[in-house]
């Protein structure tokens, strides 16, 4: 799929992970800058990930769940994995 007006395509999976990441980050009271630093991203990359416009690797998702004190499934699903 192409882009519209120069905006890149947003993958639904990345958008869902990004929305969950933002929700949990805000619930934990962390700023974008704080979380980005702790998971080895720039603040701009963190913002893109939260907007669903950047794909997070498995390692980055794992690092984010560790920093946010979450089980791994919390960023990849809205349903408990157990």
PyMOL Python script that loads the backbone (N, CA, C, O; Angstrom):
from pymol import cmd

cmd.read_pdbstr("""\
ATOM      1  N   UNK A   1       0.838  -1.169   0.000  1.00  0.00           N
ATOM      2  CA  UNK A   1       0.000   0.000   0.000  1.00  0.00           C
ATOM      3  C   UNK A   1       0.887   1.237   0.000  1.00  0.00           C
ATOM      4  O   UNK A   1       1.951   1.233   0.620  1.00  0.00           O
ATOM      5  N   UNK A   2       0.472   2.281  -0.676  1.00  0.00           N
ATOM      6  CA  UNK A   2       1.268   3.496  -0.803  1.00  0.00           C
ATOM      7  C   UNK A   2       0.947   4.510   0.273  1.00  0.00           C
ATOM      8  O   UNK A   2       0.263   4.224   1.255  1.00  0.00           O
ATOM      9  N   UNK A   3       1.462   5.697   0.054  1.00  0.00           N
ATOM     10  CA  UNK A   3       1.227   6.770   1.006  1.00  0.00           C
ATOM     11  C   UNK A   3       0.205   7.750   0.446  1.00  0.00           C
ATOM     12  O   UNK A   3      -0.051   7.785  -0.758  1.00  0.00           O
ATOM     13  N   UNK A   4      -0.363   8.530   1.326  1.00  0.00           N
ATOM     14  CA  UNK A   4      -1.315   9.557   0.950  1.00  0.00           C
ATOM     15  C   UNK A   4      -0.717  10.899   1.340  1.00  0.00           C
ATOM     16  O   UNK A   4      -0.358  11.113   2.498  1.00  0.00           O
ATOM     17  N   UNK A   5      -0.612  11.795   0.382  1.00  0.00           N
ATOM     18  CA  UNK A   5      -0.074  13.134   0.639  1.00  0.00           C
ATOM     19  C   UNK A   5       1.296  13.105   1.309  1.00  0.00           C
ATOM     20  O   UNK A   5       1.612  13.977   2.118  1.00  0.00           O
ATOM     21  N   UNK A   6       2.100  12.117   0.977  1.00  0.00           N
ATOM     22  CA  UNK A   6       3.453  12.047   1.515  1.00  0.00           C
ATOM     23  C   UNK A   6       3.576  11.409   2.882  1.00  0.00           C
ATOM     24  O   UNK A   6       4.690  11.266   3.387  1.00  0.00           O
ATOM     25  N   UNK A   7       2.463  11.019   3.505  1.00  0.00           N
ATOM     26  CA  UNK A   7       2.529  10.354   4.795  1.00  0.00           C
ATOM     27  C   UNK A   7       2.723   8.861   4.575  1.00  0.00           C
ATOM     28  O   UNK A   7       2.045   8.274   3.732  1.00  0.00           O
ATOM     29  N   UNK A   8       3.629   8.237   5.314  1.00  0.00           N
ATOM     30  CA  UNK A   8       3.857   6.803   5.116  1.00  0.00           C
ATOM     31  C   UNK A   8       2.669   5.987   5.613  1.00  0.00           C
ATOM     32  O   UNK A   8       1.904   6.423   6.474  1.00  0.00           O
ATOM     33  N   UNK A   9       2.541   4.814   5.056  1.00  0.00           N
ATOM     34  CA  UNK A   9       1.510   3.860   5.480  1.00  0.00           C
ATOM     35  C   UNK A   9       1.720   3.500   6.944  1.00  0.00           C
ATOM     36  O   UNK A   9       2.856   3.328   7.387  1.00  0.00           O
ATOM     37  N   UNK A  10       0.646   3.388   7.684  1.00  0.00           N
ATOM     38  CA  UNK A  10       0.723   2.981   9.092  1.00  0.00           C
ATOM     39  C   UNK A  10       0.263   1.538   9.187  1.00  0.00           C
ATOM     40  O   UNK A  10      -0.861   1.207   8.811  1.00  0.00           O
ATOM     41  N   UNK A  11       1.142   0.681   9.694  1.00  0.00           N
ATOM     42  CA  UNK A  11       0.799  -0.724   9.898  1.00  0.00           C
ATOM     43  C   UNK A  11      -0.128  -0.817  11.114  1.00  0.00           C
ATOM     44  O   UNK A  11       0.192  -0.259  12.163  1.00  0.00           O
ATOM     45  N   UNK A  12      -1.267  -1.507  10.999  1.00  0.00           N
ATOM     46  CA  UNK A  12      -2.197  -1.606  12.128  1.00  0.00           C
ATOM     47  C   UNK A  12      -1.566  -2.214  13.382  1.00  0.00           C
ATOM     48  O   UNK A  12      -1.893  -1.808  14.497  1.00  0.00           O
ATOM     49  N   UNK A  13      -0.669  -3.182  13.209  1.00  0.00           N
ATOM     50  CA  UNK A  13       0.008  -3.793  14.365  1.00  0.00           C
ATOM     51  C   UNK A  13       0.880  -2.760  15.073  1.00  0.00           C
ATOM     52  O   UNK A  13       0.840  -2.639  16.297  1.00  0.00           O
ATOM     53  N   UNK A  14       1.674  -2.010  14.290  1.00  0.00           N
ATOM     54  CA  UNK A  14       2.541  -0.992  14.883  1.00  0.00           C
ATOM     55  C   UNK A  14       1.715   0.098  15.561  1.00  0.00           C
ATOM     56  O   UNK A  14       2.102   0.607  16.613  1.00  0.00           O
ATOM     57  N   UNK A  15       0.577   0.457  14.963  1.00  0.00           N
ATOM     58  CA  UNK A  15      -0.294   1.471  15.553  1.00  0.00           C
ATOM     59  C   UNK A  15      -0.855   0.994  16.895  1.00  0.00           C
ATOM     60  O   UNK A  15      -0.942   1.770  17.846  1.00  0.00           O
ATOM     61  N   UNK A  16      -1.233  -0.283  16.966  1.00  0.00           N
ATOM     62  CA  UNK A  16      -1.780  -0.825  18.210  1.00  0.00           C
ATOM     63  C   UNK A  16      -0.715  -0.899  19.298  1.00  0.00           C
ATOM     64  O   UNK A  16      -0.974  -0.541  20.447  1.00  0.00           O
ATOM     65  N   UNK A  17       0.483  -1.361  18.942  1.00  0.00           N
ATOM     66  CA  UNK A  17       1.588  -1.425  19.910  1.00  0.00           C
ATOM     67  C   UNK A  17       1.940  -0.016  20.379  1.00  0.00           C
ATOM     68  O   UNK A  17       2.153   0.207  21.571  1.00  0.00           O
ATOM     69  N   UNK A  18       2.002   0.934  19.446  1.00  0.00           N
ATOM     70  CA  UNK A  18       2.327   2.309  19.802  1.00  0.00           C
ATOM     71  C   UNK A  18       1.311   2.931  20.742  1.00  0.00           C
ATOM     72  O   UNK A  18       1.676   3.630  21.687  1.00  0.00           O
ATOM     73  N   UNK A  19       0.032   2.677  20.481  1.00  0.00           N
ATOM     74  CA  UNK A  19      -1.022   3.218  21.353  1.00  0.00           C
ATOM     75  C   UNK A  19      -0.924   2.625  22.758  1.00  0.00           C
ATOM     76  O   UNK A  19      -1.090   3.335  23.749  1.00  0.00           O
ATOM     77  N   UNK A  20      -0.656   1.325  22.839  1.00  0.00           N
ATOM     78  CA  UNK A  20      -0.505   0.692  24.159  1.00  0.00           C
ATOM     79  C   UNK A  20       0.724   1.234  24.873  1.00  0.00           C
ATOM     80  O   UNK A  20       0.685   1.485  26.078  1.00  0.00           O
ATOM     81  N   UNK A  21       1.813   1.414  24.136  1.00  0.00           N
ATOM     82  CA  UNK A  21       3.040   1.946  24.723  1.00  0.00           C
ATOM     83  C   UNK A  21       2.785   3.334  25.305  1.00  0.00           C
ATOM     84  O   UNK A  21       3.194   3.623  26.430  1.00  0.00           O
ATOM     85  N   UNK A  22       2.120   4.177  24.556  1.00  0.00           N
ATOM     86  CA  UNK A  22       1.821   5.528  25.038  1.00  0.00           C
ATOM     87  C   UNK A  22       0.924   5.484  26.271  1.00  0.00           C
ATOM     88  O   UNK A  22       1.161   6.196  27.246  1.00  0.00           O
ATOM     89  N   UNK A  23      -0.109   4.643  26.219  1.00  0.00           N
ATOM     90  CA  UNK A  23      -1.037   4.537  27.354  1.00  0.00           C
ATOM     91  C   UNK A  23      -0.305   4.106  28.618  1.00  0.00           C
ATOM     92  O   UNK A  23      -0.500   4.703  29.677  1.00  0.00           O
ATOM     93  N   UNK A  24       0.532   3.080  28.523  1.00  0.00           N
ATOM     94  CA  UNK A  24       1.255   2.581  29.693  1.00  0.00           C
ATOM     95  C   UNK A  24       2.311   3.581  30.165  1.00  0.00           C
ATOM     96  O   UNK A  24       2.513   3.757  31.367  1.00  0.00           O
ATOM     97  N   UNK A  25       2.980   4.232  29.218  1.00  0.00           N
ATOM     98  CA  UNK A  25       3.987   5.229  29.596  1.00  0.00           C
ATOM     99  C   UNK A  25       3.340   6.347  30.401  1.00  0.00           C
ATOM    100  O   UNK A  25       3.875   6.776  31.423  1.00  0.00           O
ATOM    101  N   UNK A  26       2.192   6.814  29.936  1.00  0.00           N
ATOM    102  CA  UNK A  26       1.492   7.884  30.646  1.00  0.00           C
ATOM    103  C   UNK A  26       0.974   7.408  32.002  1.00  0.00           C
ATOM    104  O   UNK A  26       1.040   8.153  32.979  1.00  0.00           O
ATOM    105  N   UNK A  27       0.456   6.170  32.077  1.00  0.00           N
ATOM    106  CA  UNK A  27      -0.003   5.626  33.361  1.00  0.00           C
ATOM    107  C   UNK A  27       1.131   5.531  34.372  1.00  0.00           C
ATOM    108  O   UNK A  27       0.923   5.711  35.572  1.00  0.00           O
ATOM    109  N   UNK A  28       2.338   5.247  33.874  1.00  0.00           N
ATOM    110  CA  UNK A  28       3.504   5.115  34.759  1.00  0.00           C
ATOM    111  C   UNK A  28       4.151   6.468  35.066  1.00  0.00           C
ATOM    112  O   UNK A  28       5.085   6.542  35.864  1.00  0.00           O
ATOM    113  N   UNK A  29       3.657   7.531  34.437  1.00  0.00           N
ATOM    114  CA  UNK A  29       4.166   8.863  34.712  1.00  0.00           C
ATOM    115  C   UNK A  29       5.528   9.175  34.113  1.00  0.00           C
ATOM    116  O   UNK A  29       6.241  10.041  34.620  1.00  0.00           O
ATOM    117  N   UNK A  30       5.899   8.483  33.046  1.00  0.00           N
ATOM    118  CA  UNK A  30       7.183   8.738  32.391  1.00  0.00           C
ATOM    119  C   UNK A  30       6.988   9.679  31.210  1.00  0.00           C
ATOM    120  O   UNK A  30       5.968   9.623  30.523  1.00  0.00           O
ATOM    121  N   UNK A  31       7.963  10.537  30.981  1.00  0.00           N
ATOM    122  CA  UNK A  31       7.940  11.395  29.795  1.00  0.00           C
ATOM    123  C   UNK A  31       8.461  10.593  28.608  1.00  0.00           C
ATOM    124  O   UNK A  31       9.072   9.537  28.772  1.00  0.00           O
ATOM    125  N   UNK A  32       8.210  11.113  27.422  1.00  0.00           N
ATOM    126  CA  UNK A  32       8.736  10.489  26.204  1.00  0.00           C
ATOM    127  C   UNK A  32      10.260  10.425  26.292  1.00  0.00           C
ATOM    128  O   UNK A  32      10.864   9.405  25.959  1.00  0.00           O
ATOM    129  N   UNK A  33      10.871  11.510  26.736  1.00  0.00           N
ATOM    130  CA  UNK A  33      12.335  11.557  26.832  1.00  0.00           C
ATOM    131  C   UNK A  33      12.879  10.504  27.788  1.00  0.00           C
ATOM    132  O   UNK A  33      13.877   9.848  27.493  1.00  0.00           O
ATOM    133  N   UNK A  34      12.218  10.343  28.940  1.00  0.00           N
ATOM    134  CA  UNK A  34      12.687   9.358  29.933  1.00  0.00           C
ATOM    135  C   UNK A  34      12.616   7.942  29.386  1.00  0.00           C
ATOM    136  O   UNK A  34      13.582   7.185  29.486  1.00  0.00           O
ATOM    137  N   UNK A  35      11.466   7.580  28.803  1.00  0.00           N
ATOM    138  CA  UNK A  35      11.319   6.221  28.282  1.00  0.00           C
ATOM    139  C   UNK A  35      12.267   5.990  27.112  1.00  0.00           C
ATOM    140  O   UNK A  35      12.900   4.937  27.025  1.00  0.00           O
ATOM    141  N   UNK A  36      12.369   6.959  26.219  1.00  0.00           N
ATOM    142  CA  UNK A  36      13.259   6.810  25.059  1.00  0.00           C
ATOM    143  C   UNK A  36      14.692   6.544  25.508  1.00  0.00           C
ATOM    144  O   UNK A  36      15.358   5.658  24.971  1.00  0.00           O
ATOM    145  N   UNK A  37      15.164   7.302  26.484  1.00  0.00           N
ATOM    146  CA  UNK A  37      16.534   7.127  26.979  1.00  0.00           C
ATOM    147  C   UNK A  37      16.727   5.727  27.548  1.00  0.00           C
ATOM    148  O   UNK A  37      17.764   5.102  27.328  1.00  0.00           O
ATOM    149  N   UNK A  38      15.735   5.239  28.274  1.00  0.00           N
ATOM    150  CA  UNK A  38      15.870   3.942  28.936  1.00  0.00           C
ATOM    151  C   UNK A  38      15.774   2.757  27.982  1.00  0.00           C
ATOM    152  O   UNK A  38      16.269   1.674  28.294  1.00  0.00           O
ATOM    153  N   UNK A  39      15.146   2.947  26.828  1.00  0.00           N
ATOM    154  CA  UNK A  39      15.060   1.822  25.871  1.00  0.00           C
ATOM    155  C   UNK A  39      15.920   2.076  24.634  1.00  0.00           C
ATOM    156  O   UNK A  39      15.750   1.423  23.604  1.00  0.00           O
ATOM    157  N   UNK A  40      16.845   3.033  24.749  1.00  0.00           N
ATOM    158  CA  UNK A  40      17.849   3.300  23.718  1.00  0.00           C
ATOM    159  C   UNK A  40      17.249   3.758  22.393  1.00  0.00           C
ATOM    160  O   UNK A  40      17.645   3.289  21.326  1.00  0.00           O
ATOM    161  N   UNK A  41      16.290   4.679  22.471  1.00  0.00           N
ATOM    162  CA  UNK A  41      15.726   5.342  21.296  1.00  0.00           C
ATOM    163  C   UNK A  41      15.907   6.844  21.464  1.00  0.00           C
ATOM    164  O   UNK A  41      16.115   7.332  22.574  1.00  0.00           O
ATOM    165  N   UNK A  42      15.828   7.561  20.370  1.00  0.00           N
ATOM    166  CA  UNK A  42      15.773   9.015  20.495  1.00  0.00           C
ATOM    167  C   UNK A  42      14.329   9.385  20.833  1.00  0.00           C
ATOM    168  O   UNK A  42      13.417   8.606  20.555  1.00  0.00           O
ATOM    169  N   UNK A  43      14.107  10.553  21.425  1.00  0.00           N
ATOM    170  CA  UNK A  43      12.721  10.971  21.681  1.00  0.00           C
ATOM    171  C   UNK A  43      11.884  11.014  20.394  1.00  0.00           C
ATOM    172  O   UNK A  43      10.696  10.692  20.416  1.00  0.00           O
ATOM    173  N   UNK A  44      12.497  11.406  19.289  1.00  0.00           N
ATOM    174  CA  UNK A  44      11.767  11.437  18.015  1.00  0.00           C
ATOM    175  C   UNK A  44      11.343  10.030  17.591  1.00  0.00           C
ATOM    176  O   UNK A  44      10.226   9.835  17.113  1.00  0.00           O
ATOM    177  N   UNK A  45      12.232   9.052  17.765  1.00  0.00           N
ATOM    178  CA  UNK A  45      11.889   7.661  17.438  1.00  0.00           C
ATOM    179  C   UNK A  45      10.781   7.146  18.342  1.00  0.00           C
ATOM    180  O   UNK A  45       9.899   6.412  17.897  1.00  0.00           O
ATOM    181  N   UNK A  46      10.828   7.530  19.610  1.00  0.00           N
ATOM    182  CA  UNK A  46       9.787   7.123  20.567  1.00  0.00           C
ATOM    183  C   UNK A  46       8.435   7.702  20.147  1.00  0.00           C
ATOM    184  O   UNK A  46       7.421   7.004  20.177  1.00  0.00           O
ATOM    185  N   UNK A  47       8.423   8.959  19.762  1.00  0.00           N
ATOM    186  CA  UNK A  47       7.167   9.595  19.320  1.00  0.00           C
ATOM    187  C   UNK A  47       6.620   8.910  18.068  1.00  0.00           C
ATOM    188  O   UNK A  47       5.415   8.682  17.958  1.00  0.00           O
ATOM    189  N   UNK A  48       7.501   8.586  17.131  1.00  0.00           N
ATOM    190  CA  UNK A  48       7.070   7.881  15.916  1.00  0.00           C
ATOM    191  C   UNK A  48       6.497   6.508  16.261  1.00  0.00           C
ATOM    192  O   UNK A  48       5.490   6.092  15.688  1.00  0.00           O
ATOM    193  N   UNK A  49       7.137   5.807  17.194  1.00  0.00           N
ATOM    194  CA  UNK A  49       6.649   4.482  17.602  1.00  0.00           C
ATOM    195  C   UNK A  49       5.270   4.604  18.239  1.00  0.00           C
ATOM    196  O   UNK A  49       4.377   3.810  17.943  1.00  0.00           O
ATOM    197  N   UNK A  50       5.091   5.592  19.110  1.00  0.00           N
ATOM    198  CA  UNK A  50       3.790   5.775  19.764  1.00  0.00           C
ATOM    199  C   UNK A  50       2.706   6.164  18.769  1.00  0.00           C
ATOM    200  O   UNK A  50       1.530   5.871  18.981  1.00  0.00           O
ATOM    201  N   UNK A  51       3.099   6.823  17.688  1.00  0.00           N
ATOM    202  CA  UNK A  51       2.143   7.212  16.647  1.00  0.00           C
ATOM    203  C   UNK A  51       1.878   6.080  15.650  1.00  0.00           C
ATOM    204  O   UNK A  51       1.052   6.220  14.748  1.00  0.00           O
ATOM    205  N   UNK A  52       2.590   4.952  15.819  1.00  0.00           N
ATOM    206  CA  UNK A  52       2.416   3.824  14.917  1.00  0.00           C
ATOM    207  C   UNK A  52       3.149   3.982  13.606  1.00  0.00           C
ATOM    208  O   UNK A  52       2.886   3.237  12.662  1.00  0.00           O
ATOM    209  N   UNK A  53       4.059   4.929  13.522  1.00  0.00           N
ATOM    210  CA  UNK A  53       4.781   5.197  12.284  1.00  0.00           C
ATOM    211  C   UNK A  53       6.196   4.627  12.289  1.00  0.00           C
ATOM    212  O   UNK A  53       6.966   4.872  11.360  1.00  0.00           O
ATOM    213  N   UNK A  54       6.541   3.872  13.323  1.00  0.00           N
ATOM    214  CA  UNK A  54       7.837   3.199  13.391  1.00  0.00           C
ATOM    215  C   UNK A  54       7.620   1.818  14.002  1.00  0.00           C
ATOM    216  O   UNK A  54       6.808   1.646  14.911  1.00  0.00           O
ATOM    217  N   UNK A  55       8.344   0.857  13.496  1.00  0.00           N
ATOM    218  CA  UNK A  55       8.238  -0.515  13.987  1.00  0.00           C
ATOM    219  C   UNK A  55       9.239  -0.733  15.117  1.00  0.00           C
ATOM    220  O   UNK A  55      10.430  -0.470  14.951  1.00  0.00           O
ATOM    221  N   UNK A  56       8.766  -1.208  16.253  1.00  0.00           N
ATOM    222  CA  UNK A  56       9.654  -1.550  17.361  1.00  0.00           C
ATOM    223  C   UNK A  56      10.094  -3.005  17.210  1.00  0.00           C
ATOM    224  O   UNK A  56       9.288  -3.879  16.890  1.00  0.00           O
ATOM    225  N   UNK A  57      11.363  -3.248  17.442  1.00  0.00           N
ATOM    226  CA  UNK A  57      11.872  -4.616  17.396  1.00  0.00           C
ATOM    227  C   UNK A  57      11.410  -5.361  18.649  1.00  0.00           C
ATOM    228  O   UNK A  57      10.927  -4.758  19.607  1.00  0.00           O
ATOM    229  N   UNK A  58      11.565  -6.652  18.618  1.00  0.00           N
ATOM    230  CA  UNK A  58      11.235  -7.462  19.780  1.00  0.00           C
ATOM    231  C   UNK A  58      12.065  -7.034  20.987  1.00  0.00           C
ATOM    232  O   UNK A  58      11.558  -6.990  22.108  1.00  0.00           O
ATOM    233  N   UNK A  59      13.331  -6.722  20.759  1.00  0.00           N
ATOM    234  CA  UNK A  59      14.208  -6.278  21.848  1.00  0.00           C
ATOM    235  C   UNK A  59      13.731  -4.958  22.430  1.00  0.00           C
ATOM    236  O   UNK A  59      13.771  -4.772  23.647  1.00  0.00           O
ATOM    237  N   UNK A  60      13.279  -4.035  21.582  1.00  0.00           N
ATOM    238  CA  UNK A  60      12.781  -2.748  22.070  1.00  0.00           C
ATOM    239  C   UNK A  60      11.475  -2.916  22.845  1.00  0.00           C
ATOM    240  O   UNK A  60      11.269  -2.256  23.864  1.00  0.00           O
ATOM    241  N   UNK A  61      10.604  -3.785  22.373  1.00  0.00           N
ATOM    242  CA  UNK A  61       9.362  -4.054  23.096  1.00  0.00           C
ATOM    243  C   UNK A  61       9.685  -4.683  24.450  1.00  0.00           C
ATOM    244  O   UNK A  61       9.092  -4.322  25.467  1.00  0.00           O
ATOM    245  N   UNK A  62      10.623  -5.623  24.457  1.00  0.00           N
ATOM    246  CA  UNK A  62      11.039  -6.246  25.718  1.00  0.00           C
ATOM    247  C   UNK A  62      11.625  -5.233  26.685  1.00  0.00           C
ATOM    248  O   UNK A  62      11.337  -5.273  27.881  1.00  0.00           O
ATOM    249  N   UNK A  63      12.448  -4.323  26.172  1.00  0.00           N
ATOM    250  CA  UNK A  63      13.045  -3.287  27.024  1.00  0.00           C
ATOM    251  C   UNK A  63      11.964  -2.369  27.584  1.00  0.00           C
ATOM    252  O   UNK A  63      12.009  -1.995  28.756  1.00  0.00           O
ATOM    253  N   UNK A  64      10.995  -2.007  26.752  1.00  0.00           N
ATOM    254  CA  UNK A  64       9.915  -1.126  27.213  1.00  0.00           C
ATOM    255  C   UNK A  64       9.079  -1.798  28.293  1.00  0.00           C
ATOM    256  O   UNK A  64       8.721  -1.159  29.282  1.00  0.00           O
ATOM    257  N   UNK A  65       8.762  -3.082  28.116  1.00  0.00           N
ATOM    258  CA  UNK A  65       7.968  -3.765  29.135  1.00  0.00           C
ATOM    259  C   UNK A  65       8.750  -3.870  30.437  1.00  0.00           C
ATOM    260  O   UNK A  65       8.165  -3.799  31.518  1.00  0.00           O
ATOM    261  N   UNK A  66      10.047  -4.037  30.346  1.00  0.00           N
ATOM    262  CA  UNK A  66      10.878  -4.104  31.546  1.00  0.00           C
ATOM    263  C   UNK A  66      10.877  -2.765  32.278  1.00  0.00           C
ATOM    264  O   UNK A  66      10.680  -2.719  33.492  1.00  0.00           O
ATOM    265  N   UNK A  67      11.094  -1.685  31.547  1.00  0.00           N
ATOM    266  CA  UNK A  67      11.124  -0.341  32.148  1.00  0.00           C
ATOM    267  C   UNK A  67       9.771   0.010  32.743  1.00  0.00           C
ATOM    268  O   UNK A  67       9.700   0.616  33.812  1.00  0.00           O
ATOM    269  N   UNK A  68       8.698  -0.367  32.059  1.00  0.00           N
ATOM    270  CA  UNK A  68       7.348  -0.031  32.520  1.00  0.00           C
ATOM    271  C   UNK A  68       6.795  -1.038  33.521  1.00  0.00           C
ATOM    272  O   UNK A  68       5.671  -0.885  33.999  1.00  0.00           O
ATOM    273  N   UNK A  69       7.577  -2.065  33.840  1.00  0.00           N
ATOM    274  CA  UNK A  69       7.169  -3.115  34.792  1.00  0.00           C
ATOM    275  C   UNK A  69       5.867  -3.775  34.345  1.00  0.00           C
ATOM    276  O   UNK A  69       4.878  -3.820  35.076  1.00  0.00           O
ATOM    277  N   UNK A  70       5.910  -4.289  33.098  1.00  0.00           N
ATOM    278  CA  UNK A  70       4.743  -4.938  32.504  1.00  0.00           C
ATOM    279  C   UNK A  70       5.109  -6.331  32.022  1.00  0.00           C
ATOM    280  O   UNK A  70       6.274  -6.596  31.727  1.00  0.00           O
ATOM    281  N   UNK A  71       4.127  -7.227  31.938  1.00  0.00           N
ATOM    282  CA  UNK A  71       4.383  -8.499  31.264  1.00  0.00           C
ATOM    283  C   UNK A  71       4.481  -8.224  29.763  1.00  0.00           C
ATOM    284  O   UNK A  71       3.905  -7.251  29.279  1.00  0.00           O
ATOM    285  N   UNK A  72       5.192  -9.056  29.033  1.00  0.00           N
ATOM    286  CA  UNK A  72       5.417  -8.843  27.612  1.00  0.00           C
ATOM    287  C   UNK A  72       4.114  -8.679  26.832  1.00  0.00           C
ATOM    288  O   UNK A  72       4.042  -7.853  25.922  1.00  0.00           O
ATOM    289  N   UNK A  73       3.108  -9.436  27.167  1.00  0.00           N
ATOM    290  CA  UNK A  73       1.867  -9.388  26.400  1.00  0.00           C
ATOM    291  C   UNK A  73       1.187  -8.024  26.472  1.00  0.00           C
ATOM    292  O   UNK A  73       0.368  -7.714  25.606  1.00  0.00           O
ATOM    293  N   UNK A  74       1.493  -7.204  27.464  1.00  0.00           N
ATOM    294  CA  UNK A  74       0.790  -5.933  27.668  1.00  0.00           C
ATOM    295  C   UNK A  74       0.961  -4.960  26.498  1.00  0.00           C
ATOM    296  O   UNK A  74       0.089  -4.121  26.275  1.00  0.00           O
ATOM    297  N   UNK A  75       2.045  -5.051  25.758  1.00  0.00           N
ATOM    298  CA  UNK A  75       2.227  -4.157  24.617  1.00  0.00           C
ATOM    299  C   UNK A  75       1.794  -4.781  23.302  1.00  0.00           C
ATOM    300  O   UNK A  75       1.576  -4.064  22.325  1.00  0.00           O
ATOM    301  N   UNK A  76       1.667  -6.084  23.255  1.00  0.00           N
ATOM    302  CA  UNK A  76       1.317  -6.730  21.987  1.00  0.00           C
ATOM    303  C   UNK A  76      -0.128  -7.212  21.938  1.00  0.00           C
ATOM    304  O   UNK A  76      -0.585  -7.673  20.892  1.00  0.00           O
ATOM    305  N   UNK A  77      -0.854  -7.117  23.048  1.00  0.00           N
ATOM    306  CA  UNK A  77      -2.234  -7.580  23.075  1.00  0.00           C
ATOM    307  C   UNK A  77      -3.003  -6.876  24.184  1.00  0.00           C
ATOM    308  O   UNK A  77      -2.429  -6.460  25.191  1.00  0.00           O
ATOM    309  N   UNK A  78      -4.302  -6.750  23.985  1.00  0.00           N
ATOM    310  CA  UNK A  78      -5.157  -6.214  25.043  1.00  0.00           C
ATOM    311  C   UNK A  78      -5.713  -7.326  25.923  1.00  0.00           C
ATOM    312  O   UNK A  78      -6.429  -7.062  26.889  1.00  0.00           O
ATOM    313  N   UNK A  79      -5.377  -8.580  25.582  1.00  0.00           N
ATOM    314  CA  UNK A  79      -5.847  -9.734  26.354  1.00  0.00           C
ATOM    315  C   UNK A  79      -4.679 -10.383  27.079  1.00  0.00           C
ATOM    316  O   UNK A  79      -3.573 -10.466  26.545  1.00  0.00           O
ATOM    317  N   UNK A  80      -4.930 -10.835  28.285  1.00  0.00           N
ATOM    318  CA  UNK A  80      -3.887 -11.547  29.029  1.00  0.00           C
ATOM    319  C   UNK A  80      -3.456 -12.784  28.278  1.00  0.00           C
ATOM    320  O   UNK A  80      -4.263 -13.447  27.626  1.00  0.00           O
ATOM    321  N   UNK A  81      -2.183 -13.087  28.376  1.00  0.00           N
ATOM    322  CA  UNK A  81      -1.650 -14.236  27.668  1.00  0.00           C
ATOM    323  C   UNK A  81      -1.736 -15.506  28.490  1.00  0.00           C
ATOM    324  O   UNK A  81      -1.250 -16.549  28.053  1.00  0.00           O
ATOM    325  N   UNK A  82      -2.327 -15.450  29.641  1.00  0.00           N
ATOM    326  CA  UNK A  82      -2.453 -16.633  30.488  1.00  0.00           C
ATOM    327  C   UNK A  82      -3.806 -16.677  31.116  1.00  0.00           C
ATOM    328  O   UNK A  82      -4.107 -17.603  31.869  1.00  0.00           O
TER     329      UNK A  82
END
""", "prot")
cmd.dss("prot")
cmd.show_as("cartoon", "prot")
cmd.util.cbc("prot")
cmd.orient("prot")
